[in-house]
Amino acid sequence: MLKTRITELFGIERPIVQGGLMWIARAELASAVANAGGIGFMTALTFQEAEDLRAEIRKCREMTDKPFGVNLTFLPSLRTIDYPAYIKICIEEGIEFIETAGRNPEPYMDQLKSAGIKVVHKCTSVRHAIKAEKIGCDVVSIDGFEAAGHPGEDDVTSLILIPATRDAIDIPIIASGGFADGRGLVGCLGLGADGMNMGTRFVATQEAPVHDNVKQALIDHSERDTRLIMRTLRNTERVIKNPIVDKVLEIESRGNTKIEDIAPYVSGLVGKEMLEDGDMQKGVMSAGQCMGLIRDIPTCRELLDRIMAQAEKIIKEKFSQVIV
Ligand code: NAD
């Protein structure tokens, strides 16, 4: 058992977080992580209609009596998003934890705090972590450059970003980016984090609601098989390589790229189809460098048991051997 400020704050047994995963972090996955002793965040924007988030929150409650949260990502989008509607539903449904990402959640902080919601802000730089603490966020989830999805524009890896953030803020830190096993858990705690976030690793679990081809692709690809798209738009996304990604990069290499030039390829709706039908050549899918550490498709319970056992073994055996 590892007790940290993160296990205390969320009221969970294990300092392991399943962060928001567009289209994937639904009730099946969040409840499985919760039942395994961690905490899962369902991604609000997965539900095109805010009311559908309400139904998913209720479904998740039926699948677990443990804590879970909702992720709300503020990034450029091809559709207009009614953020206040999603927030209203979270408040009405008694959600206790919200993970914000992409942009500063300041415009919503008063509303969230007066509803008693704890805010985890996911960001990619020390300066944004400092700002998150200043505006009243309860936790910072800091995303190293290894991470899937949108790892920011500074390209600082977890090994530097976590301790640099620890030196700059006092609130608890969740480490994201590059984590997939018990070694990562010990490493991130050593670097100053209070918990470990995993995204890509949770996609390769039995409960993740995606086609088996998607899970197998995470096993078949290595740490060298991600690509960075949308750098030219300053909205970098780390994705698994495929011919569509090559096409996007080719368009970007021509210069003066506009979102309209690449929208048919990067569209989330196409990515959603890919996750459902398993055609891995169809669109783009976020994936992290930790693909190099994924070799099987366990249940969330098996994964978390294994991570904790590995972490505890390292702490008990390896550290006791080196400290004389
Ligand atoms: P979408 O279909 O609206 O857009 C597809 C991609 O294009 C997204 O990466 C989006 O950020 C980007 N994009 C859209 N308009 C843009 C613009 N004007 N300038 C630059 N980039 C633009 O995306 P979706 O799949 O429906 O996802 C909804 C939201 O969730 C998006 O904001 C997306 O970025 C975000 N998301 C976040 C993560 C993450 O790592 N946190 C992962 C996947 C998606």
Residues whose N, C-alpha, C, O or C-beta is under 5 A from the ligand:
A	BS01	NAD	M22 L45 T73 L75 P76 S77 L78 R79 A101 A148 G149 H150 L233 N235 I259 V266 S267 G268 L269 S286
